[in-house]
Amino acid sequence: MAKKFQFAKGLATGIVGTAAAVAGAVFAVKKTIIDPEEEKAAFIEENRKKAARRRTAR
Protein backbone atom coordinates (compact mmCIF):
# COMPACT_ATOMS: atom_id res chain seq x y z
CA MET A 1 0.00 0.00 0.00
CA ALA A 2 2.85 2.39 0.77
CA LYS A 3 4.33 1.92 -2.70
CA LYS A 4 1.05 2.96 -4.34
CA PHE A 5 0.94 6.09 -2.21
CA GLN A 6 4.55 6.94 -3.10
CA PHE A 7 3.78 6.43 -6.77
CA ALA A 8 0.69 8.65 -6.63
CA LYS A 9 2.61 11.29 -4.70
CA GLY A 10 5.46 11.19 -7.22
CA LEU A 11 3.05 11.30 -10.15
CA ALA A 12 1.24 14.32 -8.71
CA THR A 13 4.55 16.07 -8.05
CA GLY A 14 5.66 15.37 -11.61
CA ILE A 15 2.43 16.69 -13.09
CA VAL A 16 2.59 19.87 -11.01
CA GLY A 17 6.26 20.37 -11.90
CA THR A 18 5.62 19.86 -15.59
CA ALA A 19 2.68 22.25 -15.55
CA ALA A 20 4.80 24.87 -13.79
CA ALA A 21 7.61 24.43 -16.33
CA VAL A 22 5.21 24.77 -19.27
CA ALA A 23 3.62 27.87 -17.74
CA GLY A 24 7.06 29.39 -17.21
CA ALA A 25 8.07 28.66 -20.79
CA VAL A 26 4.88 30.21 -22.16
CA PHE A 27 5.38 33.30 -20.01
CA ALA A 28 9.01 33.63 -21.16
CA VAL A 29 8.06 33.31 -24.84
CA LYS A 30 5.34 35.91 -24.41
CA LYS A 31 7.73 38.37 -22.75
CA THR A 32 10.62 37.87 -25.18
CA ILE A 33 8.83 37.40 -28.51
CA ILE A 34 5.17 38.39 -28.49
CA ASP A 35 5.23 41.59 -26.42
CA PRO A 36 8.11 43.24 -28.33
CA GLU A 37 6.36 42.48 -31.64
CA GLU A 38 3.15 44.09 -30.40
CA GLU A 39 5.07 47.13 -29.13
CA LYS A 40 6.82 47.48 -32.49
CA ALA A 41 3.52 47.26 -34.36
CA ALA A 42 1.99 49.91 -32.09
CA PHE A 43 5.03 52.16 -32.60
CA ILE A 44 4.81 51.82 -36.39
CA GLU A 45 1.07 52.54 -36.33
CA GLU A 46 1.61 55.64 -34.18
CA ASN A 47 4.27 56.93 -36.60
CA ARG A 48 1.90 56.28 -39.50
CA LYS A 49 -0.80 58.36 -37.79
CA LYS A 50 1.67 61.19 -37.09
CA ALA A 51 2.81 61.20 -40.73
CA ALA A 52 -0.78 61.35 -41.94
CA ARG A 53 -1.48 64.33 -39.68
CA ARG A 54 1.63 66.08 -41.00
CA ARG A 55 0.56 65.52 -44.61
CA THR A 56 -2.91 66.98 -44.03
CA ALA A 57 -1.61 69.92 -41.98
CA ARG A 58 0.33 71.36 -44.92
C-alpha positions as a printed Julia matrix, in Angstrom:
58×3 Matrix{Float64}:
  0.0    0.0     0.0
  2.85   2.39    0.77
  4.33   1.92   -2.7
  1.05   2.96   -4.34
  0.94   6.09   -2.21
  4.55   6.94   -3.1
  3.78   6.43   -6.77
  0.69   8.65   -6.63
  2.61  11.29   -4.7
  5.46  11.19   -7.22
  3.05  11.3   -10.15
  1.24  14.32   -8.71
  4.55  16.07   -8.05
  5.66  15.37  -11.61
  2.43  16.69  -13.09
  2.59  19.87  -11.01
  6.26  20.37  -11.9
  5.62  19.86  -15.59
  2.68  22.25  -15.55
  4.8   24.87  -13.79
  7.61  24.43  -16.33
  5.21  24.77  -19.27
  3.62  27.87  -17.74
  7.06  29.39  -17.21
  8.07  28.66  -20.79
  4.88  30.21  -22.16
  5.38  33.3   -20.01
  9.01  33.63  -21.16
  8.06  33.31  -24.84
  5.34  35.91  -24.41
  7.73  38.37  -22.75
 10.62  37.87  -25.18
  8.83  37.4   -28.51
  5.17  38.39  -28.49
  5.23  41.59  -26.42
  8.11  43.24  -28.33
  6.36  42.48  -31.64
  3.15  44.09  -30.4
  5.07  47.13  -29.13
  6.82  47.48  -32.49
  3.52  47.26  -34.36
  1.99  49.91  -32.09
  5.03  52.16  -32.6
  4.81  51.82  -36.39
  1.07  52.54  -36.33
  1.61  55.64  -34.18
  4.27  56.93  -36.6
  1.9   56.28  -39.5
 -0.8   58.36  -37.79
  1.67  61.19  -37.09
  2.81  61.2   -40.73
 -0.78  61.35  -41.94
 -1.48  64.33  -39.68
  1.63  66.08  -41.0
  0.56  65.52  -44.61
 -2.91  66.98  -44.03
 -1.61  69.92  -41.98
  0.33  71.36  -44.92
